[in-house]
Amino acid sequence: MALLTDKYELTMLAAALHDGTADRRTTFELFARRLPEGRRYGVVAGTARFVESLPQFTFDDDALGMLAEFLDQATLAYLASYRFGGDVDGYPEGELYFAGSPVLSVHGTFAECVILETLALSIFNHDSAIASAAARMVSAAEGRPLIEMGSRRTHEQAAVASARAAYLAGFTGTSNLAAQRRYGVPTMGTSAHAFTLLHTTEDGPDELAAFRSQVAALGVGTTLLVDTYDITAGVANAVAAAGPDLGAVRIDSGDLGVLVRQVRAQLDGLGATGTKIVVSSDLDEFAIAALRAEPVDSFGVGTSLVTGSGAPTAGMVYKLVEVDGVPVEKRSSHKESHGGRKQAHRLAKPSGTIVEEVVHPAGERPAAEGDLVARPLAVPLVRSGKPVADLVLADARERVGAGLHSLPWHGLKLSRGEPAIPTRMVPLRRG
């Protein structure tokens, strides 16, 4: 786990140990300078995975042997006994975030905090990107179930994290079995074209035999894939094989809007009025929204989801903002940071609609104006290296739903636009 980092973090550690600055007390913050282009909100995901990774972030003998190629003995000795012993605060998973939101604050010595940069960024940038895309798809589906089917379109371990992030954001389940075992994400599946093609004889394809075989093995509640050959014939064969109580049919190609209407009419005409229709085939939030008026019962989403639907990273950064209580900030053009340890409150109308996020110096909570209600966003996650938060996936799912419900009406629009609410940065008091 500890080698999931970048070399320069360890060389900077070596330099800090050499000049005596390694033990200075620091705060690092993880945030996005801006949302991905055109996005109106983001969804925090990865918090639990980061916290769970901290005890595993250690250097064994094999790792130290490799690092000995470029690190001195003092640095190797430090890493041999490394255990993060600081504090972490952050936004709970499922919370919405905006530009400048201090999603994670890591407090401890420079030495113990600096080497967590890549770990934190790789987890949060990936998981938050997937959850943010998934939330847009959930919103577009308007209550209809979504199945995460992207495992074959990404790295095998990213597939598991993607399934978790999608479920966190409101997907119904995943096709990925490792996600069920590791995180308890419900698994769902349909059927494969290969099984239908398998039932081919010298006389040609036998789709009906394939469907009868699947029903015999899995029951009439199964889902039959009807577009391997001719969809109209496929639907007829599906009902012939399973009867009118067939669970579902899946369409994975073609003009889905037209085909869904035709299939629904055909199923109803065959008496299979309760048979559901599942659609897939390179869906994203825009395609899902375009199908809202059609008789689709559920959506299967793969490639677009696991690639963040055009925003494969959340664009978060991890920056040093305080040293021994003194604010520090980066002033590079277009990459500025705001110095000092910060907290955030989100302001909402009495109706619950959010209007602004206020990021302010720690301990200097601004007063809410008028009848607005201010809600603190960060919670304690780790104290003295020990997890203290109850990071339950079901709670995160509820938090996403509540967050989407709290957005102003334009915040749920899929079209490109400005963030749903502004972020106000309260400056440090100088002098």
N, C-alpha and C positions, 0 to 999 in steps of 0.2 A: 504493500500500500504506500509506503513512504517514498518509493521511487516514482510514484505518479506525480512528479514535480519537474521543475526546470533546473538545469544546472546552475544558472546564475543565482538562484535563491541560496544555494549552498555555498557558492563562492562569496556572496555578500555576507552570509553568516560567518564564514571564515575570516573575512576582513573585520567584521564587528568584534569577533572574539579577539582578534589580534590587537585592535586599538582600544579595547575596553568599553565599547559602547553597546555590547550585546545585551547587557542587563538593564538598559534604560527602559523605563515603563512607557509603553506605547498603546495607541489605539489605531487599528486599521478598520476602515469601513468599506463595505462592498455595496456598490450602487450602479445604476445606469445613468450616464450623463444625459441620455435621451432615449426615448422609446424607438424601436425599429421604425423606419420610415413609414409614415401614414397610420401607424397603430394608435389606438385610442386608450389602451390600458395594457398592463401586463399582469400575469398571475405568478406569484411566488411559489416555486416548487424546488425541492432539493434540500430543504432545511433538515429534515429527519435523516436523510442519507448523509449529509455532512456531519451532523452530530454523532451518528452511529459510526462514522469513519474515524473520528478522532482517537479512540482507544487503539485502533488498528494502525495508526500512523506511527510506526516504529521501524527502526533499522536493525535488521538481523545481521548475522556474521557475513552472509553472502553479499548483502547490500554494502556493508562497510568495506568488504574486500574490493568491490568494484570502485567505490568512492575513494579508496586509498590511492588510486591512480592520479588524483588531482587535489586531494585535500590533505592538510597537515594533521599531525597526531592530535593536537589539541581539539580540532574540529571533529575528528573521528571519535574522540573520547566523549565529547558533548553529545554527538548523535547516538552513540551507543546507549546512553541513558535517557534519550529524549522521550518525554511524555508531556503533552500539552497540559499545563497546569493553570491556565488563565480563565478568564470569563468570556462568555459570548452572549450577546443579546441580539434579537432579530425579529423580523416580521414572521408571524406564524405561517406555515404553509397554507395556501389557498387565499391568502390576503392579496388584494390588488396592490400593484405598485405603479409608480409614475416616475418621470424623470427626476433624479435627485433623491428619491426615497432611500434612506439608509437601511437597506434590506438586512444587512448583517453588520454588527460591530464586534470586533475581536480585541480583547484587552489582555495584555500581558507583557512580558519582556519582548524586546525587538527580536531576539533569537528565536523564541518559541512561536511568535506570530508570523514572522516573515516567510518561513518555510511552508506555511499553509496557503499561500496565495494561489498557487496553481490548483491545488485540491479544491479550494472553495470556488474558484472561478469555473473549473471544468464541470462541477456538479451543478451550480446555480445557472450558469449560462445555458447548459443543455436542458435541464429539467424545466426551467422557467420558460424557455422558448417553446418546448413541446406543450406545456400546460397552457400557455397563452394562446397558441394556435388551437388547441383542443377546446378551450372555452369559447372561442369564436364559432367553432363548429357546433358545439352544444347549443349556443344561442341561436344559430341558424336552423337547427333541427326542431326547435320549438317543442321540446318534450318527447320527441321520438328517440328510441334507443340508438346508440352508436357503438359499433364494435371496432376496437383497435386491431388492425390487421397488418401492421407495418414491419414485422420482424424480419422479413426477407429483403427489406429495403434499407437496412442499416446494419451497423456493427452488432455482433451477437450480444454483447453486454449492454450496448446502448438500447437495444430492443427491449430489454427488461426494464431499464429506467424509463424508457418512453411509455411503455404500457402502464407503469405506475403513475407517471405524470398525467397521462390521458385520463386514467380513472379518477385521479385526484380532481381533475377539472370537470368531471361530470359524465365521462363515457361510461357505458353500462358494463363493459367487460373487455377482455382481450383474447386473442387467439394464442397468446404466449404462455406456455405452461410454467416456465421458470418464474414468471411474474406472479402466478398463483402461489407457487411454493414459497417464494421469498417474501411476498408482500400481501398475500391474501386477495389479490385481484381476481374477481370471478372470470373463469375462462368460458369462451363460447366458440363454436365452430359451425361450419356449414358443410361443404362437400367440395370434391376436387374434380376438375375436368378429366384428370388422368384415370379416375375410377370409371367414368363413363366410357372413355376411350378403350379401357382395358377389355370391355365386353364387346369385342369385335371378333367376328368369325370369318370364314372363307366367303360367306355370303354378304359380308359387310357389317356395318355398325348395328348393334342391338341395344339401343338406348333403353328400351322397356325392360330388358333383362337386367341392365345395370340398376335401374331404379327399383325393380322388385328385389334385387339382392340387397340393396342398401336398406330398404324398408324392413326386409326380413331380419337384418342384423340389428338395426337401430330403432325400429318401431315407426309408426305412422307419424309421430311427432317430429321426425327428422326434417332437414331442409334439403331439397333436391335442386341441383344446378341445371337449369333448363336451357341454357344457351350454347351448349356444345355444338349442336347442329342447327336445326330449325326451331325457333322458340315456340311457335304455335304447336308444332308436333311435340316438342318437349313438354309443354304444359299438359297436353292431352295424355302423353305417356305417364307423366307424374301422377295425375289423378287416377289413371287406370291402374297404376301400381299400388297406390296408397289408399285410394278412395277419397271421399269428400272431406275426411278429417285430417288430410295431410297438413303437417305443421307449417311449412313454408316452402316457397320457391325462391331461388336467387337468380338475379340477372347481373351479369358481369361484363356486358359489352353493349354496343349500339347506342342509339338515341334513347336514353333512359326514360325521358319524359313521355315519349310516344309509346314505347314498349310497355311501360308500367300501366298505362291506361288500357292498352290492348289485353295485357295479361290479366288485369283485374276483371275486365269484362268477361274474358274467357273462363276464368276460375269461377266466377259467379254463375255463369251459364252452365257450368258442369256441376253445380251444387256445392262447390268448395268455397263457400262464402266466408268461412273462418280461416282459410289458408292465408298466411301472411306473405308479403313480398319484401324481400331483402335485396337491396341494390348495392353494387360496388363499382369498380372501374375508375380509378384515378380521381376520386372525389376530393374536393376541398370545400371550404366554407361557402364559396360562391356557387358551386354546383349543388350543394345541399340546399342553399337558399332558393335556387331556381327550381328545385323539386318539391318545395313546400306545398304547393297546390295539388300535387299528384298523390295518388293513393299508395305512397310508400310507407311501409311499416317500420323499417329500420335501415340503417346505413352502415356499410363496412368501409372503413377508411384506412389506407396504408401509407403510400409514399408521401403524400402531402403532409400528413400528421408528423411522421418521424423526421421530416426535414424542416419542421417549423412553419410550413405553408408559406415559404418565401422569406422567413426570418429564422434561419437555422441557429442563431445565437441571440441571447438576450442583450448582448453588448455591455455586460456588466464589467466593472473594473474593481480592483482591490487596492486602496490607497491608504498610506500612512497619513493620519490627520492630527495626531497629537503625540508629543514626546515629553515625558515628565511633566505633564500638565500644561505644556506650552503648545498652542495651536501651530501646525505647520500646514502648508498648502502648496500644491503644484501650480505654476503660473504659465505653463506652456500654452501656446496659442491653440485654441479649440480643445484643449485637454485640461482645462483648469479644474482644480478641486477646491472645496471649501474647507478651511481648516477648523480644527476643534472637534471635540466629541459632541455628537448631535443626537437628538431625539426627534420624533415626529408625531404630530396629531392630525387627524383628519376631521374636517369640519363638515357637518351635515345639517340640513334643515330638520325641523321637528318631524317631518314626514319620513325622514330617513335618507333622502336624496343627498348625496355628497356634493360639495361645492368647491372644496379646496383642500390641498394638503400643505401643512405648515411644518417645515423642517427648521428646528431652532437649536441653539446651544443647549447642551444637557443641563437640566435643572432650572431652565428659564422658560417655563411653559407660558406661551402667550395667552392672553385672555380672549375668549371667544366673543365676537361682537353680536349684539342683538340677541335673537333667539336661537342662534346656531349652537349646536352641540359638538363639543370637541372630544374625540376618542383617541387615546394613546394607541400606538400601533405595535411597538416592539414589546417583546416579553423576554424574561430571563430564559436562556437556553442551557447554559453551562456555567457552573460556579466552581472555581478551583479545579478545573479539569473534569468535573463530574456532571453528567447530564441532569438537569433539574426539571425539564419540561415534559409534559405528557403529550407526545407528538403522535396523535391518533389519526390515521388516514381518513376515517369516516368523518371526523371533525373538520378536516381540511376540505372535504367534498362539500360539506354544509357551508363552510366559509366562502367557497367560490360562488355558490348559488346566492348567498346573501349579498356578496360583493357585486355581482352582476345586477341584482335587483336594486342595488343602491345607486347605480349609475344614472345620471341624467339621460333623458331619452336618446340624445344624439350619441351617447357613449357606446351604444350597442350597434351602431351603424357599421356595416362591413366596408363601406367605402373609405378611401384614404381621408384622413383629417387630423386635426390637432388632438392632443390628449383630452380625454373626457373632462378632466378638471386640471386647473393649473397647480403648480408647486410654488409655494412662496418660501424663499430662503431668508430666515431672519439672521441678519449679520451679527457677528461677535461684537461685544462691547470692547472697544480698544481703550487702553490706558486705564 
